[in-house]
Amino acid sequence: MKVTVILPDELIKEALEYTKAETITEALKMVLKGYISSQKLKNLSLSILQEPLEFNYSAKELRKKNNL
């Protein structure tokens, strides 16, 4: 998809520095993917806080199941 945006030069410069990308497009793809991943992780963390994971096996039982 082609998009035209107006971004501060310093923001683009920083994105290029941190990503080590050769092009602005490549840098923006990397930054957007990173941001989306962090938001998904944040949402997952919030859902786990609301409904914590339950472990119904002891460490010994899990080792036994894994060694089948």
C-alpha positions in Angstrom: 0.0 0.0 0.0 1.3 3.4 -0.8 0.9 6.1 1.9 1.9 9.7 2.0 2.7 11.0 5.5 4.4 14.0 7.0 6.8 13.0 9.7 9.5 15.0 11.5 13.0 14.5 10.0 14.4 13.7 13.4 11.9 10.8 13.9 12.9 9.3 10.5 16.6 9.7 11.3 16.1 8.0 14.7 14.1 5.1 13.1 16.9 4.6 10.5 19.6 4.6 13.2 17.8 2.1 15.5 16.7 -0.3 12.8 19.9 -0.1 10.8 17.6 -0.1 7.7 18.9 1.0 4.4 15.6 2.7 3.3 12.9 4.7 5.1 10.3 2.1 3.9 12.3 -0.7 5.4 12.7 1.2 8.7 9.0 2.0 8.9 8.1 -1.6 8.3 10.4 -2.7 11.1 9.1 -0.1 13.5 5.5 -0.8 12.8 6.0 -4.6 13.1 7.7 -4.0 16.4 5.0 -1.7 17.7 2.3 -4.1 16.7 4.1 -7.0 18.4 4.5 -5.0 21.6 0.8 -4.1 21.6 -0.2 -7.7 21.1 2.1 -8.8 24.0 0.6 -6.0 26.2 -2.9 -7.2 25.4 -2.0 -10.8 26.1 -0.4 -9.7 29.4 -3.6 -7.8 30.4 -5.8 -10.8 29.6 -3.6 -13.0 31.7 -3.8 -10.6 34.6 -7.6 -10.7 34.3 -7.7 -14.5 34.1 -4.5 -16.0 35.4 -3.2 -19.2 34.0 -3.8 -22.3 36.1 -1.3 -25.1 36.4 -2.9 -28.4 37.5 0.3 -30.4 37.6 3.3 -30.4 39.9 6.8 -30.1 38.4 7.4 -33.8 39.0 4.1 -34.7 37.1 5.1 -32.5 34.2 8.5 -34.0 33.9 7.0 -37.4 33.9 4.5 -36.4 31.1 7.3 -34.9 29.0 9.4 -38.0 29.2 6.8 -40.3 27.7 
